[in-house]
Amino acid sequence: MAKPSVYLLNLGCARNLVDSEIILGSLKEKGFRIANQPKSVDLAIINTCAFIKEAKEESIEEILDLIELKKSGEIRKLLVVGCLSQRYREELEKGLPEVDGFLGVGAWKKELNALIEQLVNTDSHGLKPKMHTDKNLYPPRFPRFRLTPPHYSYIKLSEGCDNLCSYCAISQIRGKLHSRPVEEIVKEVKDLSRSGLLKEINLVAQDTTSYGKDIYGKPFLRELLKELEKINSLPWIRVLYMHPAHIDRELIEFIARSERVCHYIDIPLQHISDKILKKMNRKITQKEIYRLIELIRKKIKDVSLRTTFIVGFPGENERDFQELIAFIKEFRFEHLGAFIYSREEKTPAYNFPIQVPEEIKFERYNYLLEVQREISLEILKNYIGKEMEVIIDEKVSDDRDRFLGRTEYDAPEVDGGVIIQDKRLKPGDLIQAKVIDTWEYDLLAERAEI
């Protein structure tokens, strides 16, 4: 008798992706066959996101698409997991009776395999597991079915968040800060490195700079990085999602000295107006942000800065927005993302007065991106003629000899990359390349002759 087949669709952030890899790893270990498409499968799982309005809408649309596949017979059972289920389970159960079960972000820790086997092998419908308060972020031994290429991986440092930004629902969904021990993280990276293919790890959490505070009594990111640096087979260590209020001089100086930690600082600032920062509960002022960015640029000479901003936050007027634009023009971030403020129920900002009209939010969003587009192009032009180390991610689908890679200054999936044409390349190669031209967000390069 053939083993049950499972297809998983992952939505949302890299933290969700890690959860999806562990779900699939656990099922594969139990004998499930992993399918690449939702075609003739016993079970389809969708790991949802519910961070902002657009993410919730995407999750619902994808669920509805899978329901249609279930109706047509391509899918036998459908399971919805993750943030959307955690936040809106009762509403989803009432509104989507075609779904066979809903699991939140932590209910599957101990019972996942048994629940899914019950779902697949019987006529069960409507899973209702008990929620656990397990002290371990993951089970003591957890396999991963990698959804990233073999040469890079995401490593989750912690779950939840204690920052309580007024616009954010993460603490409602994921709870308070819950870190993994250093030893467990180092072991995981060493296990992943044994293949000899791993070249890069990307450390993720809701706030990596708060990592360890709950179990060690103080932020412990620098100590973790020291241990990870000892893994000689690992060329690149990238830290993502660093809260600006928690980055100190010692951490900056450590990254500046490090030969393995990428000189890439991902620092979501969200705004620069003191009025808006205070309403957001970001626990940092405009003056402190200016000092921090100046210190980072001074200490890490070749640093690549990535940030994100929210436009249209309640009370943001034209003066606040122009203050933000002036700041962006002055500091010229190598990478910048923007979000339109999403009014999330049960967050403090939901009831703030002076909600900005949607059309003004979109106008500000589009203008900000246009400003950054010009800055990005000017920054990339400065790389022309330089030789840089590049990791090759994948072939470009329309050309068998053209590959997409990245420098240490580009994170996977969110930043631009490097296009190189060379039939000798393969994914995972780490090479020297010379930049010969640029597009808006990508570099064009050729392999440097040794």
C-alpha angles and dihedrals in degrees: 000000000000117000116248116271124226134194122194127197113198121204132181133017135359089262088062089048091058090052090050091051090052093047091052093043091053092049094046090053088055091054102265116148112233114225125201094209134037091247123128093341129153092220137018119195124193118196103205138206126216102171099117138001095269092050092051091049091050091050092052092047092051092047090052091050090053091047088057090052089050091052090051091052098249091114124041100190131015126205125187117201139167137040100344091052091046093052103035107021098135093047091047094050090053096042101040108040090160090072112093097211146355124213126180130220097285109018092093096058096099104009106039100107095043092046094049094045088051090049096047100040099045140035090263117148131181109028114215109183123175115256114245132215093204112171091217117081089212132014114278090259118028128171121211128214100206117231093178125073113276093254098065137033141179118237118199112216100183146351130233130010140248098196095093098201106193095238098046130095097187095105089054091051104034103022130220126339110295115178132195119233117261091240093057093050094047090049091051092052092047090051091051090047095056092085089066089227100093112104103159140030124194113207112215138183135135085266114005092188090064091052113135097009092117096051104028100036093241139047107288105187095113092051090050091050090052090057094045091051088065091068096096096192092063114086100178131042113178125191118207134189102025112178109227094222091060103045111106134189093255092057092047092049091047092054090047091056097041121106093195106037107085116244088238121118117195104194117165104209097173094194144353103214109105090218093054095041090055093049089048090053091230092152093223134091133223091251092052091049091052091051092047095051091046091050093049092050091047097048099037103045097186097037123149111211123205122186142162132216134197117221125198098030112167110282095016106142130186092270091055091049094049088049087056092048091050090051092051091050092049099048099034102206117215090221127020134175129187136203131196108232110263115206103227120193118239092025119113092240091059090078097038114126124244099042107195115242115252095240091055091048090055093046092053092044093052093045092050092051091049090053091050092047091061092045092050093052092050092049093049092050088064089065094061110118095017126119115228138175110253131190114211113229107175149332116272104245098228097052127043093206098044121091137187117224141161140223122227085264093067126070118214119266098000105058136053121269147204123272114210129176111209126126091209093069130098134180112281096031115136108207144160113252135181118224112232104168144353143224126198095284105001138067126224115216145165128219110270114240113239 
